[in-house]
Amino acid sequence: MFSSLSHVDKHGKASMVNVGSKVESNRVAIARGIVQVDSTVSKLISENNGKKGDVLSVAQLAGIMGAKRTSDLIPLCHPLSLSYVNVRLRLNVELSRVEITAEVRCTGKTGVEMEALTAVSMAALTLYDMCKYAAPPTSMKITDVELVSKTGGTKGDFFRD
């Protein structure tokens, strides 16, 4: 019953996957997400006028930090030596949203999908935290956090688009 779940042993108990015998390969993952905002928050971001500072720059740094700390945040996630993390945030004024993309790379025995997803999530949460004072709770929403692509693993490459 539990054998198809990678982080569960034959008794149904949580277990970290043993990657010791896997061959290292170049791993790349890209994730994305959206923070929907209202016009007040959009203007605040576009004018770089937030009470807590430069919203997009701080959120970008939070995303990078999140990728680096993924194994501390997600149980059973392997600590990885990341070689590259790039987090991009783009304010789309027409759609009143911030579009976030993260790319993570490493040479290792396991993929970097969780690091890319964590980077996007941390950037989105930071943006939300920095702007929540300026808008009612119903006007901001974190959506569509998803893996866009991953390459370099033994299970093959994945491309959403």
C-alpha positions in Angstrom: 0.0 0.0 0.0 2.7 2.5 0.9 5.4 1.3 -1.5 4.6 3.9 -4.2 5.3 6.8 -1.9 8.9 7.7 -1.9 9.1 9.2 1.6 7.1 6.4 3.4 8.6 3.1 4.4 6.8 -0.3 4.1 5.2 0.3 7.5 3.8 3.7 6.6 6.3 5.7 8.6 8.0 8.8 7.3 11.5 8.0 5.9 14.1 10.1 4.1 14.9 8.7 0.6 18.4 7.2 0.3 20.1 8.9 -2.6 23.6 7.6 -1.8 23.9 5.3 -4.7 22.5 7.8 -7.3 24.9 9.4 -9.8 25.3 13.2 -9.6 23.9 15.1 -12.6 23.2 18.7 -13.4 19.7 19.6 -12.1 17.6 22.6 -13.1 14.1 23.5 -11.9 11.9 26.5 -12.7 8.8 27.5 -10.8 6.4 30.4 -10.9 3.6 32.0 -9.0 1.4 35.1 -8.9 0.4 37.5 -6.1 -2.8 39.2 -7.1 -3.0 42.8 -5.7 -5.3 45.7 -5.9 -4.6 49.1 -7.5 -3.4 50.6 -4.2 -0.8 48.0 -3.7 0.2 48.0 -7.4 0.8 51.8 -7.2 2.7 51.4 -3.9 5.0 48.8 -5.6 5.4 50.7 -8.9 6.4 53.9 -7.0 8.6 52.0 -4.6 6.8 53.6 -1.7 6.3 50.7 0.7 6.6 51.4 4.5 9.0 48.5 4.9 11.2 49.4 1.9 11.7 48.2 -1.7 9.1 45.4 -1.9 10.3 43.7 -5.0 14.0 43.7 -3.9 13.2 42.4 -0.4 10.9 39.7 -1.8 13.6 38.7 -4.3 16.1 38.2 -1.5 13.5 36.3 0.6 13.0 33.9 -2.4 16.8 33.3 -2.7 17.0 32.7 1.1 14.0 30.4 0.9 15.7 28.2 -1.8 18.8 28.0 0.3 16.9 26.9 3.4 14.4 24.5 1.9 15.7 21.5 3.7 15.2 23.3 7.0 11.6 24.1 6.1 10.4 20.9 4.5 10.7 17.6 6.5 12.7 14.9 4.7 14.0 17.2 2.0 17.7 16.7 1.3 20.1 19.6 2.0 21.6 20.6 -1.4 24.6 22.6 -2.4 22.9 25.0 -4.8 25.1 26.5 -7.6 22.6 29.1 -8.8 19.3 30.7 -7.6 17.6 33.4 -9.6 14.3 34.9 -8.5 12.5 37.4 -10.7 9.5 39.5 -9.7 7.6 41.6 -12.3 4.8 43.9 -11.5 2.1 43.6 -14.2 0.1 46.8 -13.7 -2.5 46.0 -16.3 -3.4 42.7 -14.5 -2.8 44.1 -11.0 -0.4 41.3 -10.1 3.2 40.4 -9.4 4.5 37.5 -11.4 7.3 35.6 -9.7 9.7 33.1 -11.4 12.5 31.2 -9.8 15.3 29.1 -11.4 17.5 26.9 -9.3 20.5 24.8 -10.3 22.8 22.3 -8.7 24.9 19.3 -9.5 23.6 16.6 -7.2 21.8 13.3 -6.6 18.4 14.7 -6.2 16.4 17.5 -7.9 15.8 21.1 -7.0 12.1 21.3 -7.6 11.3 21.9 -4.0 13.9 24.7 -3.8 12.4 26.5 -6.8 8.9 26.1 -5.4 10.0 27.3 -2.0 11.8 30.3 -3.6 8.6 31.4 -5.3 6.5 30.8 -2.2 8.8 32.8 0.1 9.0 35.7 -2.3 5.2 35.7 -2.5 4.7 35.5 1.2 7.2 38.3 1.8 5.5 40.5 -0.8 2.2 39.8 0.9 3.6 40.6 4.3 5.2 43.9 3.2 2.0 45.1 1.5 -0.8 43.8 3.8 -1.0 47.1 5.7 -2.1 48.9 2.5 -5.0 46.7 1.5 -7.8 44.7 2.9 -7.1 41.0 3.3 -9.4 40.1 0.5 -7.6 42.2 -2.1 -4.3 40.1 -2.1 -4.1 36.5 -3.1 -1.2 34.1 -3.7 -2.1 31.8 -6.7 -0.7 29.5 -9.3 2.5 28.4 -7.6 3.7 25.6 -9.8 6.6 23.8 -11.3 7.3 24.9 -14.8 10.1 22.6 -15.7 12.8 20.3 -14.3 15.7 18.7 -16.0 18.6 16.4 -15.1 16.9 13.6 -13.2 16.7 9.9 -13.8 12.9 10.1 -14.2 13.2 12.3 -17.3 12.7 16.0 -18.0 9.4 17.8 -17.4 8.1 20.9 -19.1 4.6 22.3 -18.2 4.3 24.7 -21.2 
